Amino acid sequence: MLESTISEFYERHIKPLSAAERLRLLELTARDLAGAEAVSNERPTGLTRFIGAAQGSFTTPADADDFIRRERDAWGS
């Protein structure tokens, strides 16, 4: 289904363009894909990258652990 839709789009909108316009479109598409591949090849990072990122947040995992420990101790009192 998608293949026929893409083919129809090409026939209707791309093929009528001049060679120069199609080359420009090819250049733009290549640049877009190169940027997308660069992003997709980045090493995934865990959620720890968000530690300390927000205002008022803990700056280290140890700070968060210490806060939770103190809160749990307060519940027991």
Distance bins in CASP14 RR format, pairs under 12 A and 6 or more apart:
PFRMAT RR
TARGET T0000
AUTHOR 0000-0000-0000
RMODE 2
METHOD distances of the structure
MODEL  1
1 7 0 0 0 0 0 1 0 0 0 0 0
1 8 0 0 0 0 0 1 0 0 0 0 0
2 8 0 0 0 0 0 1 0 0 0 0 0
2 9 0 0 0 0 0 1 0 0 0 0 0
3 9 0 0 0 0 0 1 0 0 0 0 0
3 10 0 0 0 0 0 1 0 0 0 0 0
4 10 0 0 0 0 0 1 0 0 0 0 0
4 11 0 0 0 0 0 1 0 0 0 0 0
5 11 0 0 0 0 0 1 0 0 0 0 0
5 12 0 0 0 0 0 1 0 0 0 0 0
5 13 0 0 0 0 0 1 0 0 0 0 0
6 12 0 0 0 0 0 1 0 0 0 0 0
6 13 0 0 0 0 0 1 0 0 0 0 0
6 14 0 0 0 0 1 0 0 0 0 0 0
7 13 0 0 0 0 0 1 0 0 0 0 0
7 14 0 0 0 0 0 1 0 0 0 0 0
7 15 0 0 0 0 0 1 0 0 0 0 0
8 14 0 0 0 0 0 1 0 0 0 0 0
8 15 0 0 0 0 0 1 0 0 0 0 0
9 15 0 0 0 0 1 0 0 0 0 0 0
9 16 0 0 0 0 0 1 0 0 0 0 0
10 16 0 0 0 0 0 1 0 0 0 0 0
10 17 0 0 0 0 0 1 0 0 0 0 0
10 22 0 0 0 0 0 1 0 0 0 0 0
10 25 0 0 0 0 0 1 0 0 0 0 0
11 17 0 0 0 0 0 1 0 0 0 0 0
13 21 0 0 0 0 0 1 0 0 0 0 0
13 22 0 0 0 0 0 1 0 0 0 0 0
13 25 0 0 0 0 1 0 0 0 0 0 0
14 21 0 0 0 0 1 0 0 0 0 0 0
14 22 1 0 0 1 0 0 0 0 0 0 0
14 23 0 0 0 0 0 1 0 0 0 0 0
14 24 0 0 0 0 0 1 0 0 0 0 0
14 25 1 0 0 1 0 0 0 0 0 0 0
14 26 0 0 0 0 1 0 0 0 0 0 0
14 29 0 0 0 0 0 1 0 0 0 0 0
15 21 0 0 0 0 0 1 0 0 0 0 0
15 22 0 0 0 0 1 0 0 0 0 0 0
15 25 0 0 0 0 0 1 0 0 0 0 0
16 22 0 0 0 0 1 0 0 0 0 0 0
17 23 0 0 0 0 1 0 0 0 0 0 0
17 24 0 0 0 0 1 0 0 0 0 0 0
17 25 1 0 0 1 0 0 0 0 0 0 0
17 26 0 0 0 0 0 1 0 0 0 0 0
18 24 0 0 0 0 1 0 0 0 0 0 0
18 25 0 0 0 0 0 1 0 0 0 0 0
19 25 0 0 0 0 0 1 0 0 0 0 0
19 26 0 0 0 0 0 1 0 0 0 0 0
20 26 0 0 0 0 0 1 0 0 0 0 0
20 27 0 0 0 0 0 1 0 0 0 0 0
21 27 0 0 0 0 0 1 0 0 0 0 0
21 28 0 0 0 0 0 1 0 0 0 0 0
22 28 0 0 0 0 0 1 0 0 0 0 0
22 29 0 0 0 0 0 1 0 0 0 0 0
23 29 0 0 0 0 0 1 0 0 0 0 0
23 30 0 0 0 0 0 1 0 0 0 0 0
24 30 0 0 0 0 0 1 0 0 0 0 0
24 31 0 0 0 0 0 1 0 0 0 0 0
25 31 0 0 0 0 0 1 0 0 0 0 0
25 32 0 0 0 0 0 1 0 0 0 0 0
26 32 0 0 0 0 0 1 0 0 0 0 0
26 33 0 0 0 0 0 1 0 0 0 0 0
27 33 0 0 0 0 0 1 0 0 0 0 0
27 34 0 0 0 0 0 1 0 0 0 0 0
28 34 0 0 0 0 0 1 0 0 0 0 0
28 35 0 0 0 0 0 1 0 0 0 0 0
29 35 0 0 0 0 0 1 0 0 0 0 0
29 36 0 0 0 0 0 1 0 0 0 0 0
30 36 0 0 0 0 0 1 0 0 0 0 0
30 37 0 0 0 0 0 1 0 0 0 0 0
31 37 0 0 0 0 0 1 0 0 0 0 0
31 38 0 0 0 0 0 1 0 0 0 0 0
32 38 0 0 0 0 0 1 0 0 0 0 0
32 39 0 0 0 0 0 1 0 0 0 0 0
33 39 0 0 0 0 0 1 0 0 0 0 0
33 40 0 0 0 0 0 1 0 0 0 0 0
34 40 0 0 0 0 0 1 0 0 0 0 0
34 41 0 0 0 0 0 1 0 0 0 0 0
35 41 0 0 0 0 1 0 0 0 0 0 0
35 42 0 0 0 0 0 1 0 0 0 0 0
36 42 0 0 0 0 0 1 0 0 0 0 0
42 49 0 0 0 0 0 1 0 0 0 0 0
43 49 0 0 0 0 0 1 0 0 0 0 0
45 51 0 0 0 0 0 1 0 0 0 0 0
45 53 0 0 0 0 0 1 0 0 0 0 0
47 53 0 0 0 0 0 1 0 0 0 0 0
47 61 0 0 0 0 0 1 0 0 0 0 0
47 64 0 0 0 0 0 1 0 0 0 0 0
48 58 0 0 0 0 0 1 0 0 0 0 0
48 60 0 0 0 0 1 0 0 0 0 0 0
48 61 1 0 0 1 0 0 0 0 0 0 0
48 64 0 0 0 0 0 1 0 0 0 0 0
49 61 0 0 0 0 0 1 0 0 0 0 0
50 57 1 0 0 1 0 0 0 0 0 0 0
50 58 0 0 0 0 0 1 0 0 0 0 0
50 59 0 0 0 0 0 1 0 0 0 0 0
50 61 0 0 0 0 0 1 0 0 0 0 0
50 64 0 0 0 0 0 1 0 0 0 0 0
51 57 1 0 0 1 0 0 0 0 0 0 0
51 58 1 0 0 1 0 0 0 0 0 0 0
51 59 1 0 0 1 0 0 0 0 0 0 0
51 60 1 0 0 1 0 0 0 0 0 0 0
51 61 1 0 0 1 0 0 0 0 0 0 0
51 62 0 0 0 0 0 1 0 0 0 0 0
51 63 0 0 0 0 1 0 0 0 0 0 0
51 64 1 0 0 1 0 0 0 0 0 0 0
51 65 0 0 0 0 0 1 0 0 0 0 0
52 58 1 0 0 1 0 0 0 0 0 0 0
52 59 1 0 1 0 0 0 0 0 0 0 0
52 60 1 0 0 1 0 0 0 0 0 0 0
52 61 0 0 0 0 1 0 0 0 0 0 0
52 63 0 0 0 0 1 0 0 0 0 0 0
52 64 0 0 0 0 1 0 0 0 0 0 0
53 59 0 0 0 0 1 0 0 0 0 0 0
56 63 0 0 0 0 0 1 0 0 0 0 0
56 64 0 0 0 0 0 1 0 0 0 0 0
56 67 0 0 0 0 0 1 0 0 0 0 0
57 63 0 0 0 0 1 0 0 0 0 0 0
57 64 0 0 0 0 1 0 0 0 0 0 0
57 67 0 0 0 0 0 1 0 0 0 0 0
58 64 1 0 1 0 0 0 0 0 0 0 0
58 65 0 0 0 0 1 0 0 0 0 0 0
58 66 0 0 0 0 1 0 0 0 0 0 0
58 67 1 0 0 1 0 0 0 0 0 0 0
58 68 0 0 0 0 1 0 0 0 0 0 0
59 66 0 0 0 0 0 1 0 0 0 0 0
59 67 0 0 0 0 0 1 0 0 0 0 0
60 66 0 0 0 0 1 0 0 0 0 0 0
60 67 0 0 0 0 0 1 0 0 0 0 0
61 67 0 0 0 0 0 1 0 0 0 0 0
61 68 0 0 0 0 0 1 0 0 0 0 0
62 68 0 0 0 0 0 1 0 0 0 0 0
62 69 0 0 0 0 0 1 0 0 0 0 0
63 69 0 0 0 0 0 1 0 0 0 0 0
63 70 0 0 0 0 0 1 0 0 0 0 0
64 70 0 0 0 0 0 1 0 0 0 0 0
64 71 0 0 0 0 0 1 0 0 0 0 0
65 71 0 0 0 0 0 1 0 0 0 0 0
65 72 0 0 0 0 0 1 0 0 0 0 0
66 72 0 0 0 0 0 1 0 0 0 0 0
66 73 0 0 0 0 0 1 0 0 0 0 0
67 73 0 0 0 0 0 1 0 0 0 0 0
67 74 0 0 0 0 0 1 0 0 0 0 0
68 74 0 0 0 0 0 1 0 0 0 0 0
68 75 0 0 0 0 0 1 0 0 0 0 0
69 75 0 0 0 0 0 1 0 0 0 0 0
69 76 0 0 0 0 0 1 0 0 0 0 0
70 76 0 0 0 0 0 1 0 0 0 0 0
70 77 0 0 0 0 0 1 0 0 0 0 0
71 77 0 0 0 0 0 1 0 0 0 0 0
END
